[in-house]
Structure formats: structure tokens, C-alpha cells
């Protein structure tokens, strides 16, 4: 059975490389603060109240937003990120009328578990219910396998970060979401005071993090020396994250492939 478990990570690298846009210096699209995105009101295209954003489910290895959970009056629904628009405003818009929205896939208590939330068959069901393309499908069917680095944004915020040597590096301050393309742009690290790095935040690519062995913290191959020279920004200057030059430096510094088409140099 183990050989049948497909994880969506490096196997998608070739597909991403082919799909990469040409390099440009244009700013990134507006980035949402994940912690503040949760709780936003949602309306359908027929201007009916759909509920509120209950959470955002992300996979850090692929750097993708898998789906957004919207809590209505009677149930929670899982909705692909591509169906949202006007996300900078309140309420935000889901591009479905009330009847089509309500016919979607529920996010039940049975799904809301570490053993189920990452299953490809559930994510595939969500996308099929709204006629959305399963971007992870390739040689294997979309419903086969699992995503192995899946988190709720509400759980990520405040999560402890340690390095591969077990040293405390700080905690996740927030997650920068590029809703327009369904991507996790950055995970923002608030360094531990013991590192004496000041009050700035450090932006890291999402795939710079993995689960810790006990799945109670995030692990990353960083240390004080690495962070000392890393790109960082003032907590009140989120606009810097949309600067493509700054974003490029972040991905280059950590040797990661940027989803917006900038090539990593690696270190």
C-alpha cells in the first residue's frame, strides 16, 4: 500500500517549471494577511450572504492554497481559491450563485482531522463539485495520494519554529496569501528574542518549512547566522512583500523556486 501513496511535492517541479511566466519586475498582486483574512464576510454573485471565512487550508511543500473553508448558517463548505474575487474588500466575493455554492462539498468534523484534511481524494472532490481543474493531477489520478505538509492557517499562526538541530528559532507571525493565484507567498517568522535579531519579521518561502517529527512545530534548515543575513522587513511594512525585487531576494536567498517566475541562485 505504501507504494501507492503519492505525495505532491518534488514530483510537480517539472510541471511548474514549464508553466512559469517570464521574469518581470512588476509588483506581485495584493497579498492577504492570513490571520486577518479569516473572519471576512463572503457573498455570492447574487449578493446573498454566504457566511464568513472559517479557515484557509494550505500545503507548504507545494506552496498552494488547497481550499478556503467558508462557514455559513448551517454548514461549512470547502471552496477552491480561484473562485474568490475582491478579496481586498469586505465582503469578499465567491463567484458562484447561492444555489451552486450550497451544492458544494462540506467541510465536516470528520474531514477536519490531521488524518483526513490532507487527502487528495477529498481535495479532488472539492474541485470537482465546482468544476475546477485539479492542478496536481498528472500521471496519477487527482484523487490518489496525499499532500504531506498541510496546515490550517489558523494553526500555523503562532506555531513554534525549530531548526534541524532542535534550536528554537521563533514562531510564525503570519502567512502571506496570494489569493489571485492560489499561492502561499511567504511564511513570516518572528525570531526568538534569544537570537537578538530585533523586532523585524523574516519572510521565508513556504517550502522552507516541514513538519517537526512530532507534528507539533515546524522545522526549517536555518540558524542565527543564516537569519542574520536574510531579507527582513519592519512589521508595519507589509507593502515590501509585494515588491518583486524583495520577493526575489527571499526566494534566491533560500535557494527556492519562486512561483512568480524568478529563478533561484541558491546558497
Secondary structure as the mmCIF struct_conf table of DSSP 4:
data_model
#
loop_
_struct_conf.conf_type_id
_struct_conf.id
_struct_conf.beg_label_comp_id
_struct_conf.beg_label_asym_id
_struct_conf.beg_label_seq_id
_struct_conf.end_label_comp_id
_struct_conf.end_label_asym_id
_struct_conf.end_label_seq_id
HELX_RH_3T_P HELX_RH_3T_P1 UNK A 2 UNK A 4
STRN STRN1 UNK A 7 UNK A 7
BEND BEND1 UNK A 8 UNK A 9
HELX_RH_3T_P HELX_RH_3T_P2 UNK A 10 UNK A 12
HELX_RH_AL_P HELX_RH_AL_P1 UNK A 13 UNK A 19
HELX_LH_PP_P HELX_LH_PP_P1 UNK A 20 UNK A 23
BEND BEND2 UNK A 26 UNK A 26
HELX_LH_PP_P HELX_LH_PP_P2 UNK A 27 UNK A 30
STRN STRN2 UNK A 32 UNK A 33
HELX_RH_AL_P HELX_RH_AL_P2 UNK A 34 UNK A 37
TURN_TY1_P TURN_TY1_P1 UNK A 38 UNK A 39
STRN STRN3 UNK A 41 UNK A 43
TURN_TY1_P TURN_TY1_P2 UNK A 45 UNK A 46
STRN STRN4 UNK A 49 UNK A 59
TURN_TY1_P TURN_TY1_P3 UNK A 60 UNK A 63
STRN STRN5 UNK A 64 UNK A 71
BEND BEND3 UNK A 73 UNK A 74
STRN STRN6 UNK A 76 UNK A 79
HELX_RH_3T_P HELX_RH_3T_P3 UNK A 81 UNK A 83
STRN STRN7 UNK A 84 UNK A 85
TURN_TY1_P TURN_TY1_P4 UNK A 87 UNK A 88
BEND BEND4 UNK A 89 UNK A 91
STRN STRN8 UNK A 92 UNK A 94
BEND BEND5 UNK A 95 UNK A 96
HELX_RH_AL_P HELX_RH_AL_P3 UNK A 98 UNK A 102
TURN_TY1_P TURN_TY1_P5 UNK A 103 UNK A 103
BEND BEND6 UNK A 104 UNK A 104
STRN STRN9 UNK A 105 UNK A 106
TURN_TY1_P TURN_TY1_P6 UNK A 109 UNK A 111
BEND BEND7 UNK A 112 UNK A 113
TURN_TY1_P TURN_TY1_P7 UNK A 114 UNK A 118
STRN STRN10 UNK A 119 UNK A 119
HELX_RH_AL_P HELX_RH_AL_P4 UNK A 120 UNK A 129
TURN_TY1_P TURN_TY1_P8 UNK A 130 UNK A 131
TURN_TY1_P TURN_TY1_P9 UNK A 135 UNK A 136
BEND BEND8 UNK A 138 UNK A 140
TURN_TY1_P TURN_TY1_P10 UNK A 142 UNK A 143
BEND BEND9 UNK A 144 UNK A 145
STRN STRN11 UNK A 146 UNK A 146
BEND BEND10 UNK A 148 UNK A 149
STRN STRN12 UNK A 150 UNK A 152
HELX_RH_AL_P HELX_RH_AL_P5 UNK A 153 UNK A 156
TURN_TY1_P TURN_TY1_P11 UNK A 157 UNK A 158
STRN STRN13 UNK A 160 UNK A 163
TURN_TY1_P TURN_TY1_P12 UNK A 164 UNK A 165
BEND BEND11 UNK A 166 UNK A 166
STRN STRN14 UNK A 168 UNK A 178
TURN_TY1_P TURN_TY1_P13 UNK A 179 UNK A 182
STRN STRN15 UNK A 183 UNK A 191
HELX_RH_3T_P HELX_RH_3T_P4 UNK A 193 UNK A 195
BEND BEND12 UNK A 199 UNK A 199
STRN STRN16 UNK A 201 UNK A 204
HELX_RH_3T_P HELX_RH_3T_P5 UNK A 206 UNK A 208
STRN STRN17 UNK A 209 UNK A 211
TURN_TY1_P TURN_TY1_P14 UNK A 213 UNK A 214
BEND BEND13 UNK A 215 UNK A 217
STRN STRN18 UNK A 218 UNK A 220
BEND BEND14 UNK A 221 UNK A 221
HELX_RH_AL_P HELX_RH_AL_P6 UNK A 224 UNK A 228
TURN_TY1_P TURN_TY1_P15 UNK A 229 UNK A 229
BEND BEND15 UNK A 230 UNK A 230
STRN STRN19 UNK A 233 UNK A 233
TURN_TY1_P TURN_TY1_P16 UNK A 235 UNK A 236
HELX_RH_3T_P HELX_RH_3T_P6 UNK A 238 UNK A 242
HELX_RH_AL_P HELX_RH_AL_P7 UNK A 244 UNK A 253
TURN_TY1_P TURN_TY1_P17 UNK A 254 UNK A 255
TURN_TY1_P TURN_TY1_P18 UNK A 259 UNK A 260
BEND BEND16 UNK A 261 UNK A 261
HELX_LH_PP_P HELX_LH_PP_P3 UNK A 262 UNK A 264
#
